[in-house]
Amino acid sequence: MTESEYIQQGKEAYARMDWKTCLDSYTEAIRLNPQSEAVELKKMAMNIIEFYCKDRFNP
């Protein structure tokens, strides 16, 4: 897959609140291009996850 395909997959997973797929897709896009827009998208997704899913990080 290309960087843009991973980003699109991440955006679609984000819309479904499928956080694992979302972050995995953005991570792959970043691996392909460290200057990718996926860097900011991943930060944004992590902020939302940390805010709404506190139990995931603080069992």
C-alpha positions in Angstrom: 0.0 0.0 0.0 1.1 3.6 -0.5 1.3 6.3 2.1 -1.9 7.9 0.9 -3.8 4.6 1.0 -2.6 4.1 4.6 -3.8 7.6 5.5 -7.2 7.0 3.9 -7.5 3.7 5.7 -6.6 5.5 9.0 -9.2 8.2 8.3 -11.9 5.5 7.7 -10.9 3.6 10.8 -11.0 6.9 12.8 -14.6 7.5 11.6 -15.6 4.1 12.9 -13.7 4.7 16.1 -11.5 1.7 15.3 -8.5 3.1 17.2 -6.1 0.2 16.7 -6.5 0.2 12.9 -6.4 4.0 12.8 -3.1 4.2 14.7 -1.6 1.2 12.8 -2.4 2.8 9.5 -1.0 6.2 10.4 2.1 4.5 11.8 2.7 2.7 8.5 2.2 5.9 6.6 4.8 7.6 8.8 7.2 4.7 8.3 6.9 5.2 4.5 7.3 9.0 4.8 8.4 10.5 8.1 7.2 14.0 6.8 3.7 12.7 6.1 0.5 14.4 7.2 -0.1 11.2 9.2 2.2 12.5 11.9 -0.3 15.2 12.8 -3.3 12.9 12.2 -1.8 10.3 14.6 -1.2 13.0 17.3 -4.8 14.2 16.9 -6.1 10.6 17.2 -3.9 10.0 20.3 -5.3 13.1 22.0 -8.8 12.0 21.4 -8.1 8.4 22.6 -6.4 9.8 25.7 -9.3 12.0 26.5 -12.2 9.6 25.8 -10.6 6.3 26.7 -8.8 7.0 29.9 -9.4 3.4 31.1 -7.3 2.1 28.2 -4.2 3.9 29.6 -5.1 3.7 33.3 -6.5 0.3 34.2 
